[in-house]
Amino acid sequence: RRQLTAKDVRPLAAELEAPATASEGASSSSSSSSATPNGTTLAESATGKRFDMYGTKLAVVVQKLLELRKEDPGAKVILFVQFDDLKRKVFSAMAEFGIPCAMLQGGVGQRASIIRDWQHNPTSQTFVLLLSLNHAASGTNLTAASHVVFLHPMLASTAEKAVGYELQAIGRARRHGQLRSVVHVWRFVTAGTLEQVITEQHQGALWQCEQVRQQQHKELLERAKKREQEAAQAAEAAAEEAPAEPENLPEE
């Protein structure tokens, strides 16, 4: 699996969708449409419904998810949301725009069935698994995911705890059993707000954790390689010290 490098950490501005070009003298914040990566506007979906009917941020999220599904029909997404009321709103938006989405609900058995279908069923049409960042950041492997999406940064009593939640959330997809060489992490942030400041702090902390993890992994591989070399050298030394076998000469 490819390790992260400094090139994988992009400025926060690169993760935000640029606002659409507003008319001269008009404020960009008053525009009801935003530009997408391919330059089109968030006007209406194929069904004629406005993408921004649930707000500007969800409009961008929906557009990005539709784009990901079009590029890779086999891709799967874990979408983390911390607050229950916002999670219900996101679920409604997914249904409104025809994005197959599953949300954990019901008893333990029903929840396990939802996860099992999303994770192990190759014929499942469910694209997005909507999880609580507060209650489901840790748990069973979800290695069917090729994308992890944070709708907002985690809010907790301390920054360390918040980063820990996000690290665990990413780890649900980035575990043993992940068949994809790359797991993409997406963050959707409202620019120029406290949300942007928090996200930048979390990104820096997560990158530091990743550097420590990569260094530990490198040291582990070096120790394993050294043990293999020592074992090979010991085997060679033992072979040299072993007495030679007498030759069986043919009888006259």
C-alpha positions as a Markdown table, in Angstrom:
| # | Residue | x | y | z |
|---|---|---|---|---|
| 1 | Arg | 0.0 | 0.0 | 0.0 |
| 2 | Arg | 1.4 | 3.4 | -1.0 |
| 3 | Gln | 2.5 | 5.5 | 2.0 |
| 4 | Leu | 1.5 | 9.1 | 2.3 |
| 5 | Thr | 4.0 | 11.8 | 1.2 |
| 6 | Ala | 4.1 | 15.5 | 1.5 |
| 7 | Lys | 2.6 | 15.8 | -1.9 |
| 8 | Asp | -0.7 | 14.2 | -0.6 |
| 9 | Val | -1.2 | 17.1 | 1.8 |
| 10 | Arg | -2.8 | 19.9 | -0.1 |
| 11 | Pro | -3.6 | 23.5 | 1.1 |
| 12 | Leu | -7.0 | 23.8 | 2.5 |
| 13 | Ala | -8.0 | 26.1 | -0.4 |
| 14 | Ala | -7.5 | 23.2 | -2.8 |
| 15 | Glu | -10.2 | 21.2 | -1.1 |
| 16 | Leu | -12.8 | 23.9 | -1.2 |
| 17 | Glu | -15.0 | 24.5 | -4.2 |
| 18 | Ala | -14.3 | 28.0 | -5.6 |
| 19 | Pro | -17.4 | 30.2 | -5.6 |
| 20 | Ala | -19.0 | 30.9 | -8.9 |
| 21 | Thr | -18.1 | 34.2 | -10.7 |
| 22 | Ala | -20.5 | 36.8 | -9.5 |
| 23 | Ser | -21.6 | 39.8 | -11.6 |
| 24 | Glu | -19.6 | 43.0 | -11.1 |
| 25 | Gly | -20.5 | 44.7 | -7.8 |
| 26 | Ala | -22.4 | 41.7 | -6.5 |
| 27 | Ser | -21.2 | 39.8 | -3.4 |
| 28 | Ser | -20.1 | 36.2 | -4.1 |
| 29 | Ser | -21.8 | 35.0 | -0.9 |
| 30 | Ser | -25.1 | 36.0 | -2.3 |
| 31 | Ser | -24.8 | 33.7 | -5.3 |
| 32 | Ser | -26.9 | 30.6 | -5.0 |
| 33 | Ser | -24.6 | 28.5 | -7.2 |
| 34 | Ser | -21.0 | 27.4 | -6.8 |
| 35 | Ala | -18.5 | 26.2 | -9.3 |
| 36 | Thr | -17.6 | 22.6 | -9.6 |
| 37 | Pro | -14.1 | 21.1 | -10.5 |
| 38 | Asn | -15.1 | 20.9 | -14.1 |
| 39 | Gly | -16.4 | 24.4 | -14.3 |
| 40 | Thr | -20.1 | 23.7 | -14.4 |
| 41 | Thr | -22.5 | 25.4 | -11.9 |
| 42 | Leu | -24.5 | 23.8 | -9.2 |
| 43 | Ala | -27.8 | 24.7 | -10.8 |
| 44 | Glu | -30.0 | 21.7 | -11.1 |
| 45 | Ser | -29.7 | 17.9 | -11.0 |
| 46 | Ala | -30.7 | 15.6 | -13.8 |
| 47 | Thr | -34.2 | 15.4 | -12.1 |
| 48 | Gly | -34.5 | 19.2 | -12.3 |
| 49 | Lys | -34.1 | 19.7 | -8.5 |
| 50 | Arg | -31.7 | 22.4 | -7.3 |
| 51 | Phe | -28.6 | 21.1 | -5.7 |
| 52 | Asp | -28.5 | 23.9 | -3.2 |
| 53 | Met | -32.0 | 23.3 | -1.8 |
| 54 | Tyr | -30.3 | 21.8 | 1.3 |
| 55 | Gly | -27.6 | 24.5 | 1.5 |
| 56 | Thr | -24.4 | 25.4 | -0.3 |
| 57 | Lys | -22.2 | 22.9 | 1.5 |
| 58 | Leu | -24.5 | 19.9 | 0.9 |
| 59 | Ala | -24.8 | 21.1 | -2.7 |
| 60 | Val | -21.1 | 20.7 | -3.2 |
| 61 | Val | -21.1 | 17.3 | -1.3 |
| 62 | Val | -23.8 | 15.9 | -3.5 |
| 63 | Gln | -22.1 | 17.1 | -6.6 |
| 64 | Lys | -18.8 | 15.5 | -5.6 |
| 65 | Leu | -20.4 | 12.2 | -4.7 |
| 66 | Leu | -22.2 | 12.1 | -8.0 |
| 67 | Glu | -18.9 | 12.8 | -9.7 |
| 68 | Leu | -17.1 | 10.0 | -7.8 |
| 69 | Arg | -19.8 | 7.5 | -8.6 |
| 70 | Lys | -19.6 | 8.4 | -12.3 |
| 71 | Glu | -15.8 | 8.1 | -12.3 |
| 72 | Asp | -15.8 | 4.8 | -10.4 |
| 73 | Pro | -19.1 | 2.8 | -10.2 |
| 74 | Gly | -17.4 | 0.4 | -7.9 |
| 75 | Ala | -16.3 | 3.0 | -5.4 |
| 76 | Lys | -17.9 | 3.2 | -1.9 |
| 77 | Val | -17.9 | 6.1 | 0.5 |
| 78 | Ile | -18.1 | 6.5 | 4.3 |
| 79 | Leu | -19.6 | 9.9 | 5.2 |
| 80 | Phe | -19.1 | 11.0 | 8.8 |
| 81 | Val | -21.4 | 13.5 | 10.4 |
| 82 | Gln | -21.3 | 14.3 | 14.1 |
| 83 | Phe | -24.8 | 15.6 | 14.8 |
| 84 | Asp | -28.0 | 13.6 | 14.6 |
| 85 | Asp | -30.2 | 16.3 | 13.1 |
| 86 | Leu | -27.6 | 17.1 | 10.5 |
| 87 | Lys | -27.2 | 13.4 | 9.7 |
| 88 | Arg | -30.9 | 13.2 | 9.0 |
| 89 | Lys | -30.7 | 16.2 | 6.8 |
| 90 | Val | -27.8 | 14.6 | 4.8 |
| 91 | Phe | -29.7 | 11.4 | 4.5 |
| 92 | Ser | -32.7 | 13.3 | 3.0 |
| 93 | Ala | -30.4 | 15.0 | 0.6 |
| 94 | Met | -28.9 | 11.7 | -0.6 |
| 95 | Ala | -32.4 | 10.3 | -1.2 |
| 96 | Glu | -33.5 | 13.5 | -2.9 |
| 97 | Phe | -30.8 | 13.3 | -5.5 |
| 98 | Gly | -30.8 | 9.6 | -6.0 |
| 99 | Ile | -27.6 | 8.7 | -4.2 |
| 100 | Pro | -27.9 | 5.2 | -2.7 |
| 101 | Cys | -27.2 | 5.7 | 1.0 |
| 102 | Ala | -27.5 | 3.6 | 4.1 |
| 103 | Met | -27.8 | 5.0 | 7.7 |
| 104 | Leu | -27.5 | 2.8 | 10.8 |
| 105 | Gln | -30.8 | 2.5 | 12.6 |
| 106 | Gly | -32.8 | 0.0 | 14.5 |
| 107 | Gly | -31.5 | -2.7 | 16.8 |
| 108 | Val | -28.1 | -4.3 | 17.0 |
| 109 | Gly | -29.0 | -7.0 | 14.5 |
| 110 | Gln | -30.4 | -4.6 | 12.0 |
| 111 | Arg | -27.4 | -2.3 | 12.2 |
| 112 | Ala | -25.0 | -5.3 | 11.8 |
| 113 | Ser | -27.0 | -6.4 | 8.7 |
| 114 | Ile | -26.7 | -2.9 | 7.1 |
| 115 | Ile | -22.9 | -2.9 | 7.7 |
| 116 | Arg | -22.5 | -6.5 | 6.4 |
| 117 | Asp | -24.4 | -5.7 | 3.3 |
| 118 | Trp | -22.4 | -2.6 | 2.5 |
| 119 | Gln | -19.1 | -4.2 | 3.4 |
| 120 | His | -19.4 | -7.7 | 2.0 |
| 121 | Asn | -22.2 | -7.8 | -0.6 |
| 122 | Pro | -20.6 | -7.3 | -4.1 |
| 123 | Thr | -24.0 | -6.8 | -5.7 |
| 124 | Ser | -25.1 | -4.1 | -3.1 |
| 125 | Gln | -26.0 | -0.9 | -4.8 |
| 126 | Thr | -25.5 | 1.2 | -1.6 |
| 127 | Phe | -22.8 | 3.8 | -2.4 |
| 128 | Val | -22.7 | 5.9 | 0.8 |
| 129 | Leu | -22.6 | 4.6 | 4.4 |
| 130 | Leu | -23.6 | 7.5 | 6.6 |
| 131 | Leu | -22.0 | 7.2 | 10.1 |
| 132 | Ser | -21.9 | 9.2 | 13.3 |
| 133 | Leu | -18.5 | 10.7 | 13.8 |
| 134 | Asn | -19.3 | 10.9 | 17.5 |
| 135 | His | -20.4 | 7.2 | 18.0 |
| 136 | Ala | -19.1 | 5.2 | 15.1 |
| 137 | Ala | -15.6 | 6.6 | 14.5 |
| 138 | Ser | -14.2 | 3.3 | 15.8 |
| 139 | Gly | -15.5 | -0.2 | 15.2 |
| 140 | Thr | -15.3 | -3.0 | 12.7 |
| 141 | Asn | -13.3 | -2.8 | 9.5 |
| 142 | Leu | -15.0 | -1.0 | 6.7 |
| 143 | Thr | -12.4 | -1.7 | 4.0 |
| 144 | Ala | -14.9 | -1.7 | 1.2 |
| 145 | Ala | -14.6 | 2.1 | 1.3 |
| 146 | Ser | -12.3 | 3.9 | -1.1 |
| 147 | His | -13.3 | 7.3 | 0.1 |
| 148 | Val | -13.8 | 8.8 | 3.6 |
| 149 | Val | -15.7 | 12.1 | 3.8 |
| 150 | Phe | -15.9 | 14.5 | 6.7 |
| 151 | Leu | -18.8 | 16.9 | 6.4 |
| 152 | His | -17.2 | 19.0 | 9.1 |
| 153 | Pro | -14.3 | 18.8 | 11.6 |
| 154 | Met | -14.9 | 16.8 | 14.8 |
| 155 | Leu | -15.9 | 18.9 | 17.8 |
| 156 | Ala | -14.7 | 17.6 | 21.2 |
| 157 | Ser | -13.6 | 18.8 | 24.6 |
| 158 | Thr | -9.9 | 18.9 | 23.5 |
| 159 | Ala | -8.2 | 19.2 | 20.1 |
| 160 | Glu | -6.3 | 15.9 | 20.9 |
| 161 | Lys | -9.5 | 14.1 | 21.4 |
| 162 | Ala | -11.1 | 15.5 | 18.3 |
| 163 | Val | -8.1 | 14.5 | 16.2 |
| 164 | Gly | -8.2 | 11.0 | 17.8 |
| 165 | Tyr | -11.8 | 10.6 | 16.6 |
| 166 | Glu | -10.9 | 11.6 | 13.0 |
| 167 | Leu | -7.9 | 9.3 | 13.0 |
| 168 | Gln | -10.0 | 6.4 | 14.1 |
| 169 | Ala | -12.6 | 7.3 | 11.5 |
| 170 | Ile | -10.0 | 7.2 | 8.7 |
| 171 | Gly | -8.6 | 4.0 | 10.2 |
| 172 | Arg | -11.9 | 2.1 | 9.7 |
| 173 | Ala | -11.1 | 2.1 | 6.0 |
| 174 | Arg | -7.4 | 2.1 | 6.1 |
| 175 | Arg | -6.8 | -1.3 | 7.7 |
| 176 | His | -5.7 | -4.8 | 6.9 |
| 177 | Gly | -8.0 | -6.1 | 4.1 |
| 178 | Gln | -8.1 | -2.8 | 2.2 |
| 179 | Leu | -7.6 | -3.9 | -1.5 |
| 180 | Arg | -7.2 | -0.4 | -2.9 |
| 181 | Ser | -3.8 | 1.2 | -3.0 |
| 182 | Val | -5.2 | 4.6 | -2.1 |
| 183 | Val | -8.0 | 5.7 | 0.3 |
| 184 | His | -9.1 | 9.2 | -0.4 |
| 185 | Val | -10.0 | 11.5 | 2.4 |
| 186 | Trp | -12.3 | 14.5 | 1.6 |
| 187 | Arg | -13.1 | 17.4 | 3.9 |
| 188 | Phe | -15.8 | 20.0 | 3.2 |
| 189 | Val | -15.2 | 23.3 | 4.9 |
| 190 | Thr | -16.9 | 26.7 | 4.9 |
| 191 | Ala | -14.1 | 29.1 | 4.0 |
| 192 | Gly | -13.4 | 32.1 | 6.2 |
| 193 | Thr | -15.0 | 30.6 | 9.3 |
| 194 | Leu | -13.9 | 29.0 | 12.5 |
| 195 | Glu | -14.5 | 25.7 | 10.8 |
| 196 | Gln | -11.6 | 26.4 | 8.5 |
| 197 | Val | -9.3 | 27.2 | 11.4 |
| 198 | Ile | -10.2 | 24.0 | 13.2 |
| 199 | Thr | -9.8 | 21.9 | 10.0 |
| 200 | Glu | -6.3 | 23.3 | 9.4 |
| 201 | Gln | -5.3 | 22.4 | 13.0 |
| 202 | His | -6.7 | 18.9 | 12.6 |
| 203 | Gln | -4.9 | 18.4 | 9.3 |
| 204 | Gly | -1.6 | 19.4 | 10.8 |
| 205 | Ala | -2.0 | 17.1 | 13.7 |
| 206 | Leu | -3.1 | 14.2 | 11.5 |
| 207 | Trp | -0.1 | 14.6 | 9.3 |
| 208 | Gln | 2.2 | 14.5 | 12.3 |
| 209 | Cys | 0.5 | 11.3 | 13.4 |
| 210 | Glu | 1.0 | 9.9 | 9.9 |
| 211 | Gln | 4.7 | 10.8 | 9.9 |
| 212 | Val | 5.2 | 9.0 | 13.2 |
| 213 | Arg | 3.3 | 6.0 | 11.9 |
| 214 | Gln | 5.4 | 5.8 | 8.7 |
| 215 | Gln | 8.6 | 6.1 | 10.8 |
| 216 | Gln | 7.5 | 3.3 | 13.1 |
| 217 | His | 6.6 | 1.2 | 10.0 |
| 218 | Lys | 10.0 | 1.9 | 8.5 |
| 219 | Glu | 11.8 | 0.9 | 11.7 |
| 220 | Leu | 9.7 | -2.3 | 11.9 |
| 221 | Leu | 10.6 | -3.3 | 8.4 |
| 222 | Glu | 14.3 | -2.6 | 9.0 |
| 223 | Arg | 14.3 | -4.8 | 12.2 |
| 224 | Ala | 12.6 | -7.6 | 10.3 |
| 225 | Lys | 15.1 | -7.3 | 7.5 |
| 226 | Lys | 18.0 | -7.4 | 10.0 |
| 227 | Arg | 16.6 | -10.5 | 11.7 |
| 228 | Glu | 16.3 | -12.2 | 8.3 |
| 229 | Gln | 20.0 | -11.3 | 7.5 |
| 230 | Glu | 21.1 | -12.6 | 11.0 |
| 231 | Ala | 19.2 | -15.8 | 10.5 |
| 232 | Ala | 20.8 | -16.3 | 7.1 |
| 233 | Gln | 24.3 | -15.6 | 8.4 |
| 234 | Ala | 23.7 | -18.1 | 11.3 |
| 235 | Ala | 22.6 | -20.8 | 8.9 |
| 236 | Glu | 25.7 | -20.2 | 6.7 |
| 237 | Ala | 28.0 | -20.4 | 9.7 |
| 238 | Ala | 26.3 | -23.6 | 10.9 |
| 239 | Ala | 26.7 | -25.1 | 7.5 |
| 240 | Glu | 30.5 | -24.3 | 7.4 |
| 241 | Glu | 31.0 | -25.8 | 10.9 |
| 242 | Ala | 29.2 | -29.0 | 10.2 |
| 243 | Pro | 31.5 | -32.1 | 9.6 |
| 244 | Ala | 31.9 | -33.2 | 6.1 |
| 245 | Glu | 30.1 | -36.3 | 5.1 |
| 246 | Pro | 32.4 | -39.3 | 4.3 |
| 247 | Glu | 32.4 | -40.2 | 0.6 |
| 248 | Asn | 31.2 | -43.7 | -0.2 |
| 249 | Leu | 33.9 | -45.2 | -2.4 |
| 250 | Pro | 32.9 | -48.1 | -4.7 |
| 251 | Glu | 34.2 | -51.5 | -3.5 |
| 252 | Glu | 36.9 | -53.2 | -5.7 |
